[in-house]
């Protein structure tokens, strides 16, 4: 499987570009900005975008979805519990002093347990509310890789002081869903460095006692 991680936008959201070298199918997760750079990676590998998955509706993760959908025709999937957050993306832009990005329709809800195929690679959606009510992670069992959005970070967890955040809820999501994964699972975080489930069990100060 092709997997390139590209930090995009002023907040450095980690956008994942996944590709199947045999079928040339691609899935893009969290195209927050810098769509031309995402398209350059797709072109380099000769990939065609099959779908766009959004881990949550914060502007740095979804801001470029409309442009990528327009250029590729790929449908956009996001958990429906973040619909209101996306509706008010202009408010998010005002917090950061950013231009309001173009919005797109959401073509499908990213529900807990949903399965997506890219060639022979299976991706599973995991609803992990707490950072936002619709926050989701993407688990790729065949690669032992978790795309964690802003739910889990290296030595930290997602912030819960923004609208839709819930501190107890995010810890339940991490404990019940993420810490149950194999310890050698590679975690691609929404920002910053990657980690593993085993490392965070041992070293993450927010997870002590879970």
C-alpha positions as CSV (number, residue, x, y, z in Angstrom):
1,X,0.0,0.0,0.0
2,X,1.2,3.5,-0.8
3,X,0.9,5.8,2.2
4,X,2.2,9.4,2.2
5,X,1.6,11.8,5.0
6,X,1.5,15.5,4.1
7,X,1.3,18.2,6.8
8,X,-1.1,20.8,5.3
9,X,-2.3,24.3,6.2
10,X,-1.2,26.8,8.8
11,X,-1.9,24.3,11.6
12,X,0.0,21.4,10.0
13,X,-2.8,18.9,9.8
14,X,-1.5,15.5,8.8
15,X,-3.3,14.5,5.5
16,X,-2.9,10.9,4.6
17,X,-2.8,9.9,0.9
18,X,-3.4,6.1,0.6
19,X,-3.1,4.3,-2.7
20,X,-3.3,0.8,-4.1
21,X,-0.5,0.3,-6.7
22,X,-2.4,-2.5,-8.5
23,X,-5.7,-0.8,-9.0
24,X,-4.5,2.9,-8.8
25,X,-7.4,3.6,-6.4
26,X,-6.7,6.2,-3.7
27,X,-8.4,7.4,-0.5
28,X,-7.5,10.8,1.0
29,X,-8.0,11.4,4.7
30,X,-8.3,15.0,6.0
31,X,-7.4,17.2,3.0
32,X,-7.4,20.4,5.2
33,X,-5.5,22.6,2.7
34,X,-2.7,22.7,0.1
35,X,-4.8,20.7,-2.4
36,X,-2.2,21.3,-5.2
37,X,0.4,19.4,-3.1
38,X,-2.0,16.6,-2.5
39,X,-2.8,16.4,-6.2
40,X,1.0,16.3,-7.0
41,X,1.4,13.2,-4.8
42,X,-1.6,11.6,-6.4
43,X,-0.1,12.3,-9.9
44,X,3.3,11.1,-8.9
45,X,1.9,7.7,-8.1
46,X,-0.7,7.7,-10.9
47,X,-3.6,7.5,-8.5
48,X,-7.3,8.3,-8.9
49,X,-9.2,9.3,-5.7
50,X,-12.0,6.9,-4.9
51,X,-13.2,8.7,-1.7
52,X,-12.4,11.4,0.7
53,X,-12.7,10.6,4.5
54,X,-12.9,13.3,7.1
55,X,-12.0,12.4,10.7
56,X,-13.8,15.5,12.1
57,X,-15.1,18.9,10.9
58,X,-12.5,21.3,12.2
59,X,-11.4,23.6,9.5
60,X,-7.8,22.4,9.4
61,X,-9.0,18.9,8.6
62,X,-11.9,19.6,6.2
63,X,-11.1,23.0,4.7
64,X,-9.8,21.7,1.4
65,X,-12.4,19.0,0.9
66,X,-14.6,21.0,-1.5
67,X,-11.6,21.7,-3.8
68,X,-10.4,18.1,-3.8
69,X,-13.9,16.9,-4.5
70,X,-14.3,19.4,-7.3
71,X,-11.1,18.3,-9.0
72,X,-11.6,14.5,-8.5
73,X,-15.3,13.9,-8.3
74,X,-14.7,11.7,-5.3
75,X,-17.5,11.5,-2.6
76,X,-16.9,13.0,0.9
77,X,-17.6,10.9,4.0
78,X,-17.9,12.4,7.6
79,X,-19.7,11.4,10.7
80,X,-23.1,13.1,10.8
81,X,-22.6,14.3,14.4
82,X,-20.2,16.9,13.1
83,X,-22.7,18.4,10.6
84,X,-23.5,21.4,12.7
85,X,-19.8,22.1,13.3
86,X,-19.1,22.0,9.6
87,X,-22.2,24.3,9.0
88,X,-20.5,26.9,11.1
89,X,-17.0,26.7,9.5
90,X,-17.1,30.5,9.1
91,X,-16.9,30.8,12.8
92,X,-13.9,28.5,13.0
93,X,-12.2,30.6,10.3
94,X,-12.8,33.8,12.3
95,X,-11.1,32.2,15.3
96,X,-7.9,31.7,13.3
97,X,-8.1,34.8,11.1
98,X,-8.5,32.6,8.0
99,X,-10.5,33.0,4.8
100,X,-13.7,31.0,4.9
101,X,-13.2,27.9,2.7
102,X,-15.7,26.7,0.2
103,X,-18.0,24.1,1.6
104,X,-19.1,20.9,0.0
105,X,-22.0,18.6,0.5
106,X,-21.3,15.5,2.6
107,X,-22.1,12.4,0.5
108,X,-22.1,9.8,3.2
109,X,-21.9,9.4,7.0
110,X,-18.8,7.9,8.4
111,X,-20.4,5.5,10.9
112,X,-18.8,3.3,13.5
113,X,-17.9,0.0,11.9
114,X,-18.2,1.2,8.3
115,X,-15.9,-0.7,6.0
116,X,-14.2,0.7,2.9
117,X,-12.1,-1.1,0.3
118,X,-9.2,0.3,-1.7
119,X,-8.0,-2.5,-3.9
120,X,-7.6,-5.4,-1.4
121,X,-6.9,-3.1,1.6
122,X,-9.8,-2.8,4.1
123,X,-10.3,0.4,6.1
124,X,-12.6,0.5,9.1
125,X,-14.2,3.5,10.6
126,X,-14.2,3.9,14.4
127,X,-16.4,6.6,16.0
128,X,-14.4,8.1,18.8
129,X,-16.2,11.2,20.1
130,X,-14.7,13.5,22.6
131,X,-12.6,16.0,20.6
132,X,-15.8,16.6,18.6
133,X,-19.0,14.7,18.7
134,X,-18.3,13.2,15.3
135,X,-14.6,12.5,15.7
136,X,-13.6,9.3,14.0
137,X,-10.5,7.2,13.5
138,X,-9.6,5.0,10.5
139,X,-8.2,1.6,11.3
140,X,-6.3,-0.3,8.6
141,X,-5.9,-3.8,10.1
142,X,-3.8,-5.3,7.3
143,X,-1.3,-2.5,7.8
144,X,-1.6,-2.3,11.6
145,X,-2.0,1.4,11.1
146,X,-4.5,3.8,12.8
147,X,-5.3,7.3,11.4
148,X,-6.2,8.9,14.7
149,X,-7.4,12.3,13.7
150,X,-7.2,14.6,16.7
151,X,-8.3,11.9,19.2
152,X,-4.9,10.6,20.2
153,X,-1.4,12.2,20.0
154,X,2.1,11.3,20.9
155,X,2.1,12.0,24.7
156,X,-1.2,13.8,24.5
157,X,-4.9,13.6,23.5
158,X,-7.2,15.9,21.6
159,X,-8.3,19.1,23.2
160,X,-11.8,19.2,24.5
161,X,-12.3,22.9,25.3
162,X,-13.9,23.7,21.9
163,X,-17.6,23.3,20.9
164,X,-18.5,19.6,21.0
165,X,-15.6,18.6,23.1
166,X,-16.0,16.3,26.2
167,X,-13.0,15.3,28.3
168,X,-14.6,12.2,29.9
169,X,-15.9,11.1,26.5
170,X,-12.6,11.3,24.7
171,X,-10.9,9.1,27.4
172,X,-13.7,6.5,27.1
173,X,-13.2,6.5,23.3
174,X,-9.5,6.0,23.7
175,X,-9.8,3.4,26.4
176,X,-12.6,1.4,24.8
177,X,-11.6,1.6,21.1
178,X,-8.0,2.6,20.6
179,X,-6.2,0.9,23.5
180,X,-7.8,-2.4,22.5
181,X,-5.8,-2.4,19.3
182,X,-2.5,-4.3,19.0
183,X,0.3,-2.6,20.9
184,X,2.5,-2.5,17.7
185,X,-0.1,-0.5,15.9
186,X,1.4,2.6,14.2
187,X,-0.7,5.7,15.0
188,X,-0.7,8.5,12.5
189,X,-1.8,11.5,14.6
190,X,-3.7,14.5,13.3
191,X,-0.7,16.7,13.9
192,X,2.9,16.1,14.8
193,X,4.8,12.9,15.1
194,X,3.5,9.4,14.8
195,X,3.5,6.9,17.7
196,X,2.3,3.4,18.6
197,X,-0.5,2.2,20.8
198,X,2.0,0.4,23.1
199,X,4.1,3.6,23.6
200,X,1.0,5.6,24.5
201,X,-0.1,3.0,27.0
202,X,3.2,3.3,28.8
203,X,4.1,7.0,28.4
204,X,1.1,9.1,27.7
205,X,0.3,11.0,31.0
206,X,-3.3,11.6,30.0
207,X,-3.9,7.8,29.9
208,X,-2.6,6.8,33.3
209,X,-5.2,4.7,35.1
210,X,-7.1,3.7,31.9
